[in-house]
Amino acid sequence: MTGVMVFRLSDVEKLEGYLRSLIRGKKYIVMCVGNVLRRDDGVGSYVGSKLLDYGLQDVVINCEMCPENYIGKLLSIDVDLVLVIDALLDERYSVGTVIVTKLPTAVEDLIPVTTHTIPLNYLVNVVKMFKSDTEFYLLGIVVRDLEFGEGLSPEVHQVAEKLIKVLKKVLSEHG
């Protein structure tokens, strides 16, 4: 699966089907990235925290602002696919749109929020030096408010809640 897939709040069933087909038959891990002190940038960590509350520790890592701290873990586990959930700035799409794209090839066309210590492409390239067959996908949520503060904007929170339900269902079926 390649290219950029775009999902809106009304496309929940399509997103669910796409994620099912993406992980079907694969060993996978979900890395949730974000800075909860920068409002909407925390959406990835918010999703990760909720998924961990549902008992999905075997397939979910909440990296918060430092995905590079988990390179060793990615190298030590047997995975075919890594799904990175993160905030995304892209004025071509409305706030709350969910974008899924393969990394690192298409990420130049998108603008992941860069409040992390290192860019996601660096993480992908380091892991691929040792595990070249591992696929990486970005599930980006288009955000608007990156001011200092806690809590998600209403639009992003609504999408995050729908995404949590979808991921809980899909990951529980395949975990």
C-alpha contacts under 8 A as a table, 3 or more apart, distances in Angstrom:
res1	aa1	res2	aa2	distance
1	M	22	L	7.31
1	M	102	K	7.79
2	T	101	T	6.73
2	T	102	K	5.92
3	G	101	T	5.90
3	G	102	K	6.83
3	G	106	A	7.16
4	V	99	I	6.74
4	V	100	V	5.84
4	V	101	T	4.66
4	V	102	K	7.52
4	V	106	A	7.39
5	M	99	I	5.66
5	M	100	V	5.08
5	M	101	T	6.32
6	V	97	T	7.03
6	V	98	V	5.91
6	V	99	I	4.72
6	V	100	V	6.60
7	F	10	S	7.86
7	F	11	D	5.58
7	F	12	V	7.50
7	F	14	K	7.59
7	F	15	L	6.42
7	F	97	T	5.91
7	F	98	V	5.00
7	F	99	I	6.29
8	R	11	D	5.20
8	R	12	V	7.41
8	R	96	G	7.15
8	R	97	T	4.90
8	R	98	V	6.20
9	L	12	V	6.11
9	L	96	G	7.21
9	L	97	T	6.89
9	L	159	V	6.38
9	L	162	K	7.82
11	D	14	K	5.26
11	D	15	L	6.21
12	V	15	L	5.11
12	V	16	E	6.11
12	V	162	K	7.47
12	V	163	L	7.90
12	V	166	V	7.46
13	E	16	E	5.02
13	E	17	G	6.21
14	K	17	G	5.13
14	K	18	Y	6.10
15	L	18	Y	5.02
15	L	19	L	6.09
15	L	166	V	7.99
16	E	19	L	5.27
16	E	20	R	6.18
16	E	166	V	5.87
16	E	167	L	7.63
16	E	170	V	6.99
17	G	20	R	5.08
17	G	21	S	6.26
18	Y	21	S	5.22
18	Y	22	L	6.08
19	L	22	L	4.91
19	L	23	I	6.35
19	L	170	V	7.28
20	R	23	I	5.59
20	R	24	R	5.83
20	R	170	V	6.17
21	S	24	R	5.15
23	I	26	K	5.33
23	I	27	K	7.48
23	I	28	Y	6.80
23	I	81	L	7.37
23	I	174	H	7.81
24	R	174	H	7.35
26	K	79	V	7.51
26	K	80	D	5.84
26	K	81	L	6.81
27	K	78	D	7.03
27	K	79	V	4.73
27	K	80	D	5.20
27	K	81	L	6.44
28	Y	59	V	6.79
28	Y	79	V	5.11
28	Y	80	D	5.80
28	Y	81	L	4.65
28	Y	82	V	5.64
28	Y	83	L	7.50
29	I	59	V	4.73
29	I	60	V	5.88
29	I	61	I	7.46
29	I	79	V	6.87
29	I	81	L	6.59
29	I	82	V	5.05
29	I	83	L	6.35
30	V	59	V	5.94
30	V	60	V	4.70
30	V	61	I	6.14
30	V	82	V	5.81
30	V	83	L	4.72
30	V	84	V	5.88
30	V	85	I	7.28
31	M	48	G	7.65
31	M	60	V	6.04
31	M	61	I	4.89
31	M	62	N	6.03
31	M	63	C	6.38
31	M	67	P	7.66
31	M	82	V	7.03
31	M	83	L	6.10
31	M	84	V	4.72
31	M	85	I	6.17
32	C	44	G	4.81
32	C	45	S	5.28
32	C	47	V	7.05
32	C	48	G	5.19
32	C	60	V	7.42
32	C	61	I	6.12
32	C	62	N	4.77
32	C	63	C	5.64
32	C	64	E	6.65
32	C	84	V	5.85
32	C	85	I	4.77
32	C	86	D	6.38
33	V	42	G	7.50
33	V	43	V	7.93
33	V	44	G	4.83
33	V	45	S	5.28
33	V	48	G	7.98
33	V	62	N	6.51
33	V	63	C	5.21
33	V	64	E	4.62
33	V	65	M	5.96
33	V	66	C	7.44
33	V	67	P	6.63
33	V	84	V	7.13
33	V	85	I	6.02
33	V	86	D	5.15
33	V	87	A	7.87
34	G	41	D	5.36
34	G	42	G	4.33
34	G	43	V	6.28
34	G	44	G	5.12
34	G	45	S	5.04
34	G	46	Y	7.99
34	G	63	C	7.50
34	G	64	E	4.69
34	G	65	M	5.15
34	G	86	D	6.14
34	G	87	A	6.92
34	G	115	T	7.76
34	G	116	H	7.41
35	N	38	R	5.62
35	N	39	R	7.67
35	N	41	D	5.42
35	N	42	G	4.45
35	N	45	S	7.12
35	N	64	E	5.87
35	N	65	M	5.29
35	N	115	T	7.05
35	N	116	H	7.70
36	V	39	R	6.05
36	V	40	D	7.60
36	V	41	D	6.49
36	V	42	G	3.90
36	V	43	V	7.41
36	V	45	S	6.92
36	V	46	Y	7.52
36	V	64	E	7.63
36	V	149	G	7.88
36	V	150	E	6.04
36	V	151	G	7.27
37	L	41	D	7.92
37	L	42	G	6.94
37	L	148	F	5.79
37	L	149	G	5.12
37	L	150	E	5.08
37	L	151	G	7.98
38	R	41	D	5.43
38	R	42	G	6.38
38	R	145	D	7.77
38	R	146	L	5.05
38	R	147	E	5.40
38	R	148	F	4.52
38	R	149	G	5.46
38	R	150	E	6.44
39	R	42	G	5.90
39	R	43	V	7.99
39	R	145	D	6.05
39	R	146	L	5.43
39	R	147	E	6.10
39	R	148	F	6.34
39	R	149	G	5.39
39	R	150	E	5.00
39	R	151	G	5.22
39	R	152	L	5.19
39	R	153	S	7.17
40	D	43	V	5.56
40	D	87	A	7.13
40	D	143	V	5.86
40	D	144	R	6.77
40	D	145	D	5.40
40	D	146	L	5.76
40	D	151	G	7.10
40	D	152	L	4.81
40	D	153	S	6.28
40	D	156	V	6.81
41	D	44	G	7.34
41	D	86	D	7.59
41	D	87	A	5.34
41	D	113	V	6.98
41	D	115	T	7.91
41	D	143	V	7.24
41	D	145	D	7.62
41	D	146	L	5.98
42	G	45	S	5.36
42	G	46	Y	6.01
42	G	64	E	7.70
42	G	87	A	7.32
42	G	151	G	7.82
42	G	152	L	7.27
43	V	46	Y	4.93
43	V	47	V	6.17
43	V	86	D	6.79
43	V	87	A	6.19
43	V	141	I	7.69
43	V	152	L	6.92
43	V	156	V	7.38
43	V	157	H	7.67
43	V	160	A	6.79
44	G	47	V	5.22
44	G	48	G	6.18
44	G	64	E	7.59
44	G	85	I	5.17
44	G	86	D	4.62
44	G	87	A	6.32
45	S	48	G	4.89
45	S	49	S	5.97
45	S	62	N	5.83
45	S	63	C	7.10
45	S	64	E	5.31
45	S	86	D	7.90
46	Y	49	S	5.20
46	Y	50	K	6.38
46	Y	160	A	7.79
47	V	50	K	5.30
47	V	51	L	6.22
47	V	160	A	6.33
47	V	161	E	7.77
47	V	163	L	7.69
47	V	164	I	5.97
48	G	51	L	5.10
48	G	52	L	6.14
48	G	60	V	6.73
48	G	61	I	6.85
48	G	62	N	5.08
49	S	52	L	5.18
49	S	53	D	6.28
49	S	62	N	6.50
50	K	53	D	4.95
50	K	54	Y	6.52
50	K	164	I	7.09
51	L	54	Y	5.08
51	L	55	G	6.83
51	L	56	L	5.88
51	L	57	Q	7.95
51	L	60	V	7.17
51	L	164	I	6.74
51	L	167	L	7.82
51	L	168	K	6.47
52	L	55	G	5.15
52	L	56	L	5.11
52	L	57	Q	5.50
52	L	60	V	6.75
53	D	56	L	7.44
54	Y	168	K	7.44
56	L	59	V	5.79
56	L	60	V	5.94
56	L	171	L	7.69
56	L	172	S	7.53
56	L	175	G	7.99
57	Q	60	V	5.22
57	Q	61	I	7.00
58	D	175	G	7.68
59	V	171	L	7.77
59	V	175	G	6.94
63	C	66	C	5.67
63	C	67	P	5.07
63	C	69	N	7.68
63	C	70	Y	7.34
64	E	67	P	7.02
65	M	115	T	7.12
65	M	116	H	4.98
65	M	117	T	6.89
66	C	69	N	5.68
66	C	70	Y	7.85
66	C	116	H	6.07
66	C	117	T	6.10
66	C	118	I	7.77
67	P	70	Y	5.60
67	P	71	I	7.34
67	P	116	H	7.76
67	P	120	L	7.96
67	P	123	L	7.49
68	E	71	I	5.44
68	E	117	T	7.78
68	E	118	I	7.07
68	E	123	L	6.18
69	N	72	G	7.32
70	Y	73	K	5.11
70	Y	74	L	6.25
71	I	74	L	5.08
71	I	75	L	6.21
71	I	123	L	7.09
71	I	126	V	7.86
71	I	127	V	6.73
72	G	75	L	5.09
72	G	76	S	6.14
73	K	76	S	5.05
73	K	77	I	6.26
74	L	77	I	5.61
74	L	78	D	7.92
74	L	79	V	7.72
74	L	127	V	7.23
75	L	78	D	7.82
75	L	127	V	6.61
75	L	130	F	7.36
75	L	131	K	7.33
79	V	82	V	7.29
79	V	134	T	6.78
80	D	133	D	6.94
80	D	134	T	4.77
80	D	135	E	6.11
81	L	134	T	5.53
81	L	135	E	4.62
81	L	136	F	5.75
81	L	137	Y	7.65
82	V	134	T	7.34
82	V	135	E	6.19
82	V	136	F	4.77
82	V	137	Y	6.30
83	L	136	F	5.93
83	L	137	Y	4.88
83	L	138	L	5.92
83	L	139	L	6.78
84	V	136	F	7.33
84	V	137	Y	6.07
84	V	138	L	4.81
84	V	139	L	5.90
84	V	140	G	7.97
85	I	138	L	6.05
85	I	139	L	4.79
85	I	140	G	5.85
85	I	141	I	7.77
86	D	112	P	7.29
86	D	113	V	7.76
86	D	138	L	7.27
86	D	139	L	6.48
86	D	140	G	5.06
86	D	141	I	6.44
87	A	112	P	6.29
87	A	113	V	5.85
87	A	140	G	5.39
87	A	141	I	4.95
87	A	142	V	6.07
87	A	143	V	6.17
88	L	110	L	7.50
88	L	111	I	5.96
88	L	112	P	4.40
88	L	113	V	5.37
88	L	140	G	5.26
88	L	141	I	5.39
88	L	142	V	4.61
88	L	143	V	5.94
89	L	110	L	7.51
89	L	111	I	5.33
89	L	112	P	5.91
89	L	113	V	6.03
89	L	142	V	5.56
89	L	143	V	5.89
89	L	144	R	7.15
90	D	93	Y	5.97
90	D	110	L	6.44
90	D	111	I	6.02
90	D	142	V	6.45
91	E	94	S	7.01
93	Y	97	T	6.41
93	Y	142	V	7.06
94	S	97	T	5.84
94	S	142	V	6.93
95	V	141	I	7.82
95	V	142	V	5.02
95	V	143	V	5.20
95	V	144	R	6.29
95	V	155	E	6.79
95	V	156	V	6.93
96	G	141	I	5.90
96	G	142	V	5.15
96	G	143	V	6.28
96	G	155	E	5.91
96	G	156	V	5.16
96	G	158	Q	8.00
96	G	159	V	5.76
97	T	141	I	5.85
97	T	142	V	5.33
97	T	159	V	7.94
98	V	139	L	6.74
98	V	140	G	5.66
98	V	141	I	4.66
98	V	142	V	6.40
99	I	138	L	7.61
99	I	139	L	5.65
99	I	140	G	5.01
99	I	141	I	6.37
99	I	142	V	7.65
100	V	137	Y	6.73
100	V	138	L	5.50
100	V	139	L	4.48
100	V	140	G	6.28
101	T	106	A	6.49
101	T	107	V	7.46
101	T	137	Y	5.51
101	T	138	L	5.38
101	T	139	L	6.81
102	K	105	T	6.49
102	K	106	A	6.28
102	K	107	V	7.66
102	K	135	E	7.60
102	K	136	F	5.90
102	K	137	Y	4.28
102	K	138	L	6.22
103	L	106	A	6.11
103	L	107	V	6.08
103	L	121	N	7.17
103	L	124	V	7.27
103	L	135	E	7.62
103	L	136	F	5.18
103	L	137	Y	5.24
103	L	138	L	6.41
104	P	107	V	5.64
104	P	108	E	7.92
104	P	121	N	5.58
104	P	124	V	6.78
104	P	125	N	7.83
104	P	136	F	7.43
105	T	108	E	7.11
106	A	109	D	5.71
106	A	110	L	7.22
107	V	110	L	5.07
107	V	111	I	7.11
107	V	112	P	7.79
107	V	121	N	7.84
108	E	111	I	7.10
112	P	140	G	7.48
113	V	116	H	7.76
114	T	117	T	7.88
114	T	118	I	7.87
114	T	119	P	6.75
116	H	119	P	6.74
118	I	122	Y	6.74
118	I	123	L	7.55
119	P	122	Y	5.53
119	P	123	L	6.97
120	L	123	L	5.14
120	L	124	V	6.27
121	N	124	V	5.03
121	N	125	N	6.04
122	Y	125	N	5.12
122	Y	126	V	6.11
123	L	126	V	5.29
123	L	127	V	6.32
124	V	127	V	5.38
124	V	128	K	6.06
124	V	136	F	7.00
125	N	128	K	5.03
125	N	129	M	6.25
126	V	129	M	5.31
126	V	130	F	7.30
127	V	130	F	5.63
127	V	131	K	5.90
127	V	132	S	7.48
128	K	131	K	4.69
128	K	132	S	4.25
128	K	133	D	7.18
128	K	134	T	6.67
129	M	132	S	6.00
131	K	134	T	5.79
141	I	156	V	7.71
142	V	156	V	7.85
143	V	146	L	7.95
143	V	156	V	6.48
144	R	153	S	7.97
145	D	152	L	7.99
145	D	153	S	6.88
152	L	156	V	6.07
152	L	157	H	5.42
153	S	156	V	5.41
153	S	157	H	5.99
154	P	157	H	5.07
154	P	158	Q	6.12
155	E	158	Q	5.27
155	E	159	V	6.47
156	V	159	V	5.20
156	V	160	A	6.03
157	H	160	A	4.97
157	H	161	E	6.20
158	Q	161	E	5.32
158	Q	162	K	6.50
159	V	162	K	5.15
159	V	163	L	6.03
160	A	163	L	4.98
160	A	164	I	6.04
161	E	164	I	5.10
161	E	165	K	6.46
162	K	165	K	5.25
162	K	166	V	6.35
163	L	166	V	5.04
163	L	167	L	5.98
164	I	167	L	5.16
164	I	168	K	5.86
165	K	168	K	5.18
165	K	169	K	6.23
166	V	169	K	5.28
166	V	170	V	6.15
167	L	170	V	5.06
167	L	171	L	5.64
167	L	172	S	8.00
168	K	171	L	5.39
168	K	172	S	5.81
169	K	172	S	5.31
169	K	173	E	6.30
170	V	173	E	5.28
170	V	174	H	6.40
171	L	174	H	5.17
171	L	175	G	5.39
172	S	175	G	5.26
